[in-house]
Amino acid sequence: MKWKQQINGLKAYQPGRSIEDVKKEYGLEKIVKLASNENPFGSSNKAKEWVQSYDSSYALYPDGYTTVLRSALSEFLGVDEKQLIFGNGSDELILIISRALLEPGKNTVMATPTFPQYRHNATVEGAEIREVPLVDGAHDLDAMLAAIDEQTAVVWLCSPNNPTGIYINNEHLIQFLDKVPNDVLVVLDEAYYEYVTADDYYNALEVAKNYSNVIVLRTFSKIYGLASFRVGYGFGSEEIIRALEPVREPFNINTLGGGAALAALADQEFVNKCKEENKKGLEQFYQFCQKENLDYYPSEGNFILIDFKCDSDQLFEYLMKKGYIVRSGNALGCPGAVRVTVGSHDQNEGVIQAMKSFIVENAIRQ
Ligand SMILES: *Cc1c(COP(=O)(O)O)cnc(C)c1O
């Protein structure tokens, strides 16, 4: 076969262990999954009700323009409908952007460690990847600027950054955007936007209005709790959206997903409740880390990266035997650490207790 050279040896996405899988292997009855930053409170009842009441034909293709959700989101955000693009999860928007802009001879700039799909899609397209190490968990925007040249087509910013949880503040973002050439697309991935509480966070709507080379990505997978439906969206200037649209698959938002997202959008009370609970949950982890003298990054997302300075895989296995699935730092480019999704109060308490036993049993000293 005449495969693209760059996909030789490229690894398929490694999903976190499934609940059923872990239950079986360890003979456990209850498993708490804190590995993929899913919402521990599920999703809005309004979304459930909508899906249960859906009784139209499964035989019909979905609306290829996602008209109803588009109109609701346009009103909700205060952007024109032509400034919106939908993806089968924001994952697919990352693919669409890469497909539209990246190819051999071009390069793309991103932080490391960050969300791995930027790198993955750039690899498939054969573009040169320029990874700029984080500094204290944050994007090194000056170094990213210095990495941009004539052949740079896309710059990826993840704010708050997965896996560190650190955000880019307004001042730093504006200084950066003022210097980026305006023929370079800046992707601002805000998968955790709804969780952010920092006062000096930028207003992405203003940013997209003022910089015609910025596209903002958001998702219904995280705080809205609809990861299984795969609905993400992007907003930016009409020119960007017009150029990306032909690269999108015609029916990428399925009927049930579009309807569930529409119902969930209307329930901002649920969103606000989750945001509040998340803040309290983060405090549980902060207190634990401070007591145990563990390094961590203050997070603006619904996850926390904790540095145990141990073998991450060993801690990961230990927690799994106790019924808690987290992400090993080894898989995230953060050896010694684990990334834990903030769960419900009791789930957090449970995983914290398990981490405490690990520290005692393994005589971990900071
Ligand atoms: C979870 C996540 C996404 C992908 O979410 P979708 O389910 O594809 O919408 C994108 N970016 C970051 C940083 C994420 O953590």
The ligand as an SDF file (V2000), in Angstrom:
LIG
                    3D

 15 15  0  0  0  0  0  0  0  0999 V2000
  -11.5710   16.9290   26.0800 C   0  0  0  0  0  0  0  0  0  0  0  0
  -10.8270   17.9080   25.2560 C   0  0  0  0  0  0  0  0  0  0  0  0
  -11.1550   18.1690   23.9140 C   0  0  0  0  0  0  0  0  0  0  0  0
  -12.0570   17.2950   23.1040 C   0  0  0  0  0  0  0  0  0  0  0  0
  -13.3320   17.3070   23.4390 O   0  0  0  0  0  0  0  0  0  0  0  0
  -14.4300   16.7090   22.4800 P   0  0  0  0  0  0  0  0  0  0  0  0
  -15.0850   15.6500   23.2810 O   0  0  0  0  0  0  0  0  0  0  0  0
  -13.8150   16.1830   21.2380 O   0  0  0  0  0  0  0  0  0  0  0  0
  -15.3020   17.8820   22.2220 O   0  0  0  0  0  0  0  0  0  0  0  0
  -10.4950   19.1690   23.2350 C   0  0  0  0  0  0  0  0  0  0  0  0
   -9.5290   19.8730   23.8150 N   0  0  0  0  0  0  0  0  0  0  0  0
   -9.1620   19.6350   25.0880 C   0  0  0  0  0  0  0  0  0  0  0  0
   -8.0900   20.4450   25.6810 C   0  0  0  0  0  0  0  0  0  0  0  0
   -9.7850   18.6440   25.8400 C   0  0  0  0  0  0  0  0  0  0  0  0
   -9.3630   18.3890   27.0760 O   0  0  0  0  0  0  0  0  0  0  0  0
  1  2  1  0
  2  3  1  0
  2 14  2  0
  3  4  1  0
  3 10  2  0
  4  5  1  0
  5  6  1  0
  6  7  2  0
  6  8  1  0
  6  9  1  0
 10 11  1  0
 11 12  2  0
 12 13  1  0
 12 14  1  0
 14 15  1  0
M  END
$$$$
